[in-house]
Amino acid sequence: MRLDGLSLLLGTATVLFLGVAVAFLWLSRYSSEVGAARQYEALRKPAKTSKKQALHQIMQRLYLLCSRLPLLRAYLSSIRKRLTILHMGDEWKLRLETMRVTLWAWSVLGLASLPLLLWVRDPMSLLMLLIGCWVVHGMIADVAVQRLEVRLLRQLRTFLGDLRHHYHRHGMVEEALYEAADSAAYEMALHGQELVEVLSDSHTEERLELYLETAPNRYLKGLAGLSHLTKEYGDKQTEEGSLYLKSLGKLTNELNLELLRRERLGFLLQGLSVIALFPLLFTQPLEAWGSRYFPAMAAFYTSTSGWVTKLGVLLVVWLSYILLRHIQELEATPKAMDRAIWEKHLYQWGWVRRLVHRLGPAPGSDEAIRLIRLLKESGSPLRLEWFTLRRITAGTTALLMAIGIGAALHIADLHQLLYTPVRSGILLGQPTPEEQASAEAALALDRQIMEQLKGIKQRSMETILSLLGGEADKGKSETQLEADARRILGKLAQLDHQYVKWWDVLLILLAGWAGYYLPVGIRLFQRKMRQMEMKHEVDQLHTVIAMLAHMERMSVEDLLIWLEQFARLFKEPLQSCLLHFDQGAEQALVQLKEDVPFLPFVRTVEKLELAAQSLPLRDVFDDLESEYAFAQEQRKQEYEQLIEHKAGWGRWIGFAPMMTLIFGYLVLPLIWVSLNQMSVYYEQLQRIQ
C-alpha cells in the first residue's frame, strides 16, 4: 500500500505550519509580551548584540509563540517543570533552556521521521517506526535534562572547594557562601545566592524548609543544613580541625562518588535503549532481504506464524525498553511524585471501586500483605487498590489485544490462502517470469474452483476433477490435473479449519493472565534493582550520621529528619517513623526496623535506639569515624561490582531484541522453511521412483 498521499499531506501541513508560525511571529513582534522580553534582555546584554544573543532572543520569542498554542503549551510545561529546580529564580534562563531542549528533541525526531515518511510504504512498519522515533524523542529530552543535572553537580563540586577556601579566610559561613557564589558558574551561583538569602533571612527556619522542598539534589540540601547549623550554633573545633570543614569534606566525597558512578554507568549504559529499539528499523529490511533471496520465506512472513513472530519481536522490544528505563531511572534524580495518578481518579468511580474490591486480594490476606510490601520495597507511590486497578486495566487491555490479534491473524491466514501464490520447489533465488505467471494462474484457478464448491458439501477428488475438466483442453496432463485437485482439496480443508479452536481461547486467556501479572513482574524487577542499591544507601546515611553526630544539640529526631532528606530508597519508612516519633521514640524505631528488614539498616536503627535511651550520639557512632577510611575503600570496591553487575544486566536486556530479531525472525524461520522444502523434495523423489 503506497502512502504518497499521506506523505504529501504531512509535507503540506508542515509547510503551512511553518508559514503560519513565521507570519504569527512577525505580527506579534510588537506585542506586549515581546516588548517586555526585549526590555528584560536589554538589561542583560551589552550595547552590541552578538550572534549568540540574537539566537537567544529568537528562542525567547519562539517560546512566547509556542506558549499560546494549547498542545505546545502543555508540552513545554512538562519540560519546564523538570528544569525549574535547576534554574530557580531566573525566568529568562528557564525559558531558554526549555526551548533548547525542545528544539533539540524535535529536530532529531523530524530528521528521523522524514526519511521514514519518504521511503517506508508499509503502514504497519511505518507506524512501528514512528512510535520508535517518538520514544527516542522522549529519551533525548530525558538525556538533555540529566546532562543539566550532572552539570549542576559538577558546579557544586567546584563550589564546595571554593567555599572551603573562603571559609579558611573569613571563618564565617555567610561571607564564605557569598564569595563562593560570586565566582561560581551560572546555575550554581543562583543556588549560592539563594543559600545566602536563606541564612540572612529573619525567619531562617521557615525559609530553609522552603528551600529544602525545592532543592534539586540532596547534596545542596546537606550544604544548606550544615551551613544553617554552623551559623546558629557555631563551628566546633575537634582534633582534626573545623567540624564544618570536615563535614564539607565528607559531603564532597559523597558527591565525587555520585559523579563517578553516574559517568561510569552512563558510559556503560548509553545507547542500550536505542539498541533495544533497533529491531523496529530492521524488521522490514530483513523481511525484504529474506523474501528476495529465499522466496519461500515470503510465504512465511505473510502467514500466521510470521505475524506471531513479528509480534513476539515487538513484545521483546517493548519489555526490554521498559526494563532499561527502570534501570536508568535509579541513576537519575528522582522526579516529584505529586503528579496526578490516573488510577487515583478512576478509583473514585463507584463501580470501579466495587470491581477492584471484588477482584483484588482481601484486606489482611497473605497476598495483600505481600503486594503491599512489594510496593514499598520497589518505591511505588501506588496504594494497593490503585495497583490492583492497574493490574485489572493491564489484564483487560492484554485480553482485548489478544482477541483483536487473533481475529486479525485468522483474516491474514485466509487472505494468504486465497491471494498468495504458492512457489513450491523454490528455496533459493528468484522465480522466473514463467514460474511467477504459472503460480498466479494456479492461484486464480484455485479461487475459481473454490468459489464453485462453496455450496457443495460432498467435496472429493472426483468432484474437483470434473470441475477441472476444462483445463485439459489447455494442454494439462492427467497428472497435472490430479496435482491441482490435491492442492485445491488441501486449501478447502484449511478453509474448513478456519474457526476458533480451544487452544485459541486458551492463548487469549493466557495473554490476559500475563497482562494481569505484568505490573507485578515489573515491580519485582524494580525491587531487585533497588536491593542492589540498599547497602550503598546505608553507607551514605552513615556518612550523614558521621557529619552530624558530633554537632551540639543534635537529637535522634533531628538526625532522622536529616536522614529522611538525604535518603532515596528508605525515604518513606523514615517519613513514617518521624510521623509516629512524638507518640513514642522506641515504638517508632521498632516499627522502622520492621518496615525495612535490611540487616545493615537494622543495625543502624538499633544504635539510634541506644541514643534515644541514654547514650550520646557521638559515643554510639564512634566506630563510623574510626573505620571511615576502611569503609571508603570497601565502598569503592562494592561500587565497581555494582556498576559491572548493572552494566551486565543492561547489556543482556539491551541486546535481547536484536538477538530475537536475528534468530527468531530470520535464522529459525529459514531453518523451518528449509526443512519443509526438503520434505517437498523428498515427496517429489518418492513419486519419481
LINHUFEN-V866682 format. One record per run of one state. SS is the DSSP state (~ for helix, > for strand, _ for the rest). FROM is the first residue (numbers start at 0). TO is the last residue. If there is no record, write none. Layout:
SS & FROM & TO
SS & FROM & TO
This chain:
_ & 0 & 2
~ & 3 & 26
_ & 27 & 30
~ & 31 & 43
_ & 44 & 49
~ & 50 & 65
_ & 66 & 68
~ & 69 & 83
_ & 84 & 89
~ & 90 & 118
_ & 119 & 121
~ & 122 & 169
_ & 170 & 171
~ & 172 & 181
_ & 182 & 184
~ & 185 & 199
_ & 200 & 202
~ & 203 & 213
_ & 214 & 216
~ & 217 & 232
_ & 233 & 235
> & 236 & 237
_ & 238 & 239
> & 240 & 241
~ & 242 & 268
_ & 269 & 270
~ & 271 & 292
> & 293 & 293
~ & 294 & 300
_ & 301 & 302
~ & 303 & 328
_ & 329 & 340
~ & 341 & 346
_ & 347 & 348
~ & 349 & 358
_ & 359 & 364
~ & 365 & 376
_ & 377 & 382
~ & 383 & 418
_ & 419 & 427
> & 428 & 428
_ & 429 & 431
~ & 432 & 451
_ & 452 & 459
~ & 460 & 473
_ & 474 & 476
~ & 477 & 495
_ & 496 & 500
~ & 501 & 547
_ & 548 & 554
~ & 555 & 565
_ & 566 & 569
~ & 570 & 578
_ & 579 & 583
~ & 584 & 594
_ & 595 & 597
~ & 598 & 612
_ & 613 & 615
~ & 616 & 619
_ & 620 & 620
~ & 621 & 625
_ & 626 & 626
~ & 627 & 687
_ & 688 & 688
